[in-house]
Amino acid sequence: MNLKDRIDTRTFHTVGSAADTLGREAYVVGGYVRDLIIGRASKDVDFVTVGSGIELAEAVAARMGRGVHLTVYRNYGTAQLRRGETELEFVGARRESYRRESRNPVVEDGTLEDDLARRDFTINAMAICVNADRFGELVDRYDGMGDLGRRIIRTPLDPDVTFSDDPLRMMRAIRFATQLQFDIYPETFDAIRRNAPRISIITAERIKDELFKIMAAPRPSIGWKLLLDSGLLAIILPELARMKGVEVVGGRGHKDNFYHTMAVLDSVAAVSDKVLLRWAALFHDIGKPVTKHYDPVRGWTFHNHNFIGAKMVKTIFRRMKFPLGQDLAYVAKLVELHMRPIALVEDEVTDSAVRRLANYAEDDLDDLMILARADITSKDEARKARYLANFDLVEEKFRATHEKDVERNRKNPVDGTEIMALFGLPQSPEVGYFTKNLKQAVKDCVIEDNRHAAFEYLLQLAREKGIEPLYDPFAESDAEDSPTETAD
């Protein structure tokens, strides 16, 4: 593999030239090297120099000229150059040591070998030299290239030390395994199991960041299964871990709700990149363990697990420092409503039932249907096909009902001018009250869409407000609603 050709760009030559002028070694390192080798797109480039990373960044910025924004973090000894969508990070080579009660290392200046040794995984512990005399030369002390070929995640040094020093690396191992669809080396995974309790010193915000990256992967279930098997899930999200397992009473067992959830999650991920919809898939049955009940006649039941689950989502989002506001409301709503489309399939589909669900779901109806379809994981292919075909009918009903509503909403059966004449009202909020309520009653099928029903409804509203009509409207409306008589 000719890495020299792959980095033969103005940016890398500029960094190398600046390093040569300063008399420094400079390398592109870490994730950019990994992604370059496997052909994965990456915009952020990390550079390590043996010496001051800030000095090198300043020298590079001077050479690049206009359009470059330099940010210096002197407390951390790092600097960032930004041009357009590309970010260049500069740091001096360092070595690290840790105290057991903290993941924040004691940092000292070091060699390139020290810097690569402190990296989390072998596939991230490679460097490519950008100095002119060694331009494109790969430094691979820990066989990262071999591990890329073998598609494994492995630590460069003792995994127990690696994970005890910085427990977030256990989450990162699982995240990389999920994103790249690699295996975690057995000794490395065993160390994650042993060190899982150490995750308690990591802040919820850092864990959240890793979980959202797992959820954005093509097959998020890879990460969640690894979190379960490693023991991390029981610590960071015990509600989900409790879903695993099958209880049998009287020879009757329920399905394993954890693995059912994994199937639903991957089905949603296959058709939607929307991460919040994936979270709704993950949590759609989160209420089942606390609502599980065995009935000798009906078998296992999970009454109201959708409503309980929606409340649990709110608790989990707050504890895990997930986004609140509209994001939380969206996920909780889909969890609460996820069974409603199935109920429509099982029962006779009426306009009013379809309309009620559409009104509850609002702009999230399409996402709700994606989740409902994914929730059909029956191994009975005929039954599964029947449900999915019925979902097609339900979605067609949604479209037809929406078209009816658009037509119905164009005009009330009785307009504002007629309402003012009927009750002797000027243009006022009271007229708006009558027209708005009449429109909603027609839309929700509370009354029929004709003038007679509309006048009856208006008179009912007027009585509630103590308003008397000026005349009897039914002679006119009955005449208009009745069929026209024709001579023989």
Secondary structure as UniProt FT lines:
FT   HELIX           3..6
FT   HELIX           10..22
FT   STRAND          26..29
FT   HELIX           31..38
FT   STRAND          44..49
FT   HELIX           53..64
FT   TURN            66..67
FT   STRAND          69..73
FT   TURN            74..77
FT   STRAND          78..83
FT   TURN            84..85
FT   STRAND          86..92
FT   STRAND          94..97
FT   TURN            100..101
FT   STRAND          106..109
FT   HELIX           112..117
FT   HELIX           122..124
FT   STRAND          127..129
FT   HELIX           132..134
FT   TURN            135..136
FT   STRAND          138..139
FT   TURN            141..142
FT   HELIX           144..150
FT   STRAND          152..153
FT   HELIX           159..165
FT   HELIX           168..180
FT   STRAND          183..184
FT   HELIX           186..195
FT   HELIX           196..201
FT   HELIX           204..215
FT   HELIX           221..230
FT   HELIX           232..236
FT   HELIX           238..241
FT   TURN            242..243
FT   STRAND          248..249
FT   TURN            250..251
FT   STRAND          252..253
FT   HELIX           257..271
FT   HELIX           275..283
FT   TURN            284..287
FT   HELIX           288..291
FT   STRAND          293..295
FT   TURN            296..298
FT   STRAND          299..301
FT   TURN            303..304
FT   HELIX           305..319
FT   TURN            320..321
FT   HELIX           326..337
FT   TURN            338..339
FT   HELIX           340..346
FT   HELIX           351..361
FT   HELIX           362..364
FT   HELIX           365..374
FT   HELIX           381..408
FT   TURN            409..410
FT   HELIX           416..423
FT   HELIX           429..443
FT   TURN            444..445
FT   HELIX           451..465
FT   HELIX           474..481
//
